[in-house]
Amino acid sequence: MQLLLDIISGALLAGGSFFILVGAIGLVRLPDVFARMHGAGVTDTLGAGLFIAGLMIQGGLTLITVKLLLILVFMFFASPTSSYALANAALSQGVKPWTADDPKYDDPEPDDTEDGPSKT
């Protein structure tokens, strides 16, 4: 029975680590603040949730598991709320989302002209 719990816990820990790693890569690769915020918020909630679930299985039925459950519940409420607050603050400060209508949509490298990417 202990071997089965260790396998399930290891799978949850590995899955959580994978999603946290993907989120970190997304923070570097995504184009604007809103996409980065979305990537970080989703992977933070899912990755950390899986990671904490794996730790709860390792902890067994103890006070540690209760504490980890409280952390998990708090995180499930705090992470989406903070992402919403940050996105709302960015919008209210005039930050525009990056869309397909932007002249630089096809050219991820910044260019020096005000007319968009050069045609040469």
N, C-alpha and C positions, 0 to 999 in steps of 0.2 A: 504494500500500500504506500509506503514511504517513497518507493521508487517512482510510482505513478504521480505522486504529488510533486516530486522533484522535476519530473519531465514536464508536467503542466506549468509549473512555476518557471522553469527554464525557457519554455516556449513563450510565455507572457513577457518575461524579461527581455528576450531576444526581439520579440515583436515591438515592444516599447522602445528599445534601443534603436531599431531600424527606423521607426517613425520619427524619433527625435533627430536622427542623422539626416533623414530626408528633409525635415524641416529646416535644419541648419543649412543644407545645400540650397534650399528654396530661398532662404534669406539673402543669399549671395546672387542667385540666378534670376530671380523675378524682377520685373522692370520698374515697378513704382511702389510707393508706400502702401497703397491699398492691397495690392497683390501680396506683398511681403507680409503685411499684417494678417491677411487671410491664411497664408501658408503657415505662419508662426502660430496663429491661434488654433487652427485645426490640429496641427501636429503636436502642439503643446498639450492640448486636451487629450488626444488619443494616445500619444506616446507616453506621457506621464501617467495616464490612467492605466494603461497596460502594465507599465513598470510597477506602479503601486499595487495593482492586483497581484502581480507575481510576488511581491514582497509580503502581501497579506497571506498568500498560500504558504510561504516559507515560515511566517510567524506563527501559524497555527491558531488555536483559539485562546488568545492571550490578550492582555491589555494593549500590547503593541498593535494587534490587528484592529482594535477599536480606534486607536489613535490614527492609524493609517486610513481607516474608513472615513474618519472625520476630515482628514486632509483631502481625501479624494472628493468628498461631497463639497467641501469649500472650493476646491479647484474647479469642479464642474460648474459652479456658479460664478466664480471670480474671473476665470479666463475669458469666456465669451463676453462678459460685462465689460471687462477692461478693453477688449478688442473693439467693442462697439463705442466705448467712450473715446478711444484714440481716433477711430475713424470719424466720429462726429466732430471732434476737435479739429482734425485736419481739414474737413470740409468747411467748417465755419471760419477757418483761417484762409480759405481760398485755394487750397491745394486741389487741383483738378485730377480726376482719374485718367490714366493712360488708356486711350481707346484706339480703335482701328482708323478713326478719322484723323488722328494726329499725323502731321507730315513726317515725323520721324518713326512711324510705325514699322516701316520696312527696313529702316537703317538704325540699328541699335547703337551705333557709334555716334557721339555728338559731332555736329559739324558747325562750321564757323559762320555760315550764311543764315540770314533770317528767312529766306525763301524755302527752306527745307533742304533735303538732300540734293546734291548736284547731279546733273544729268550727263556728266562727262564720262 
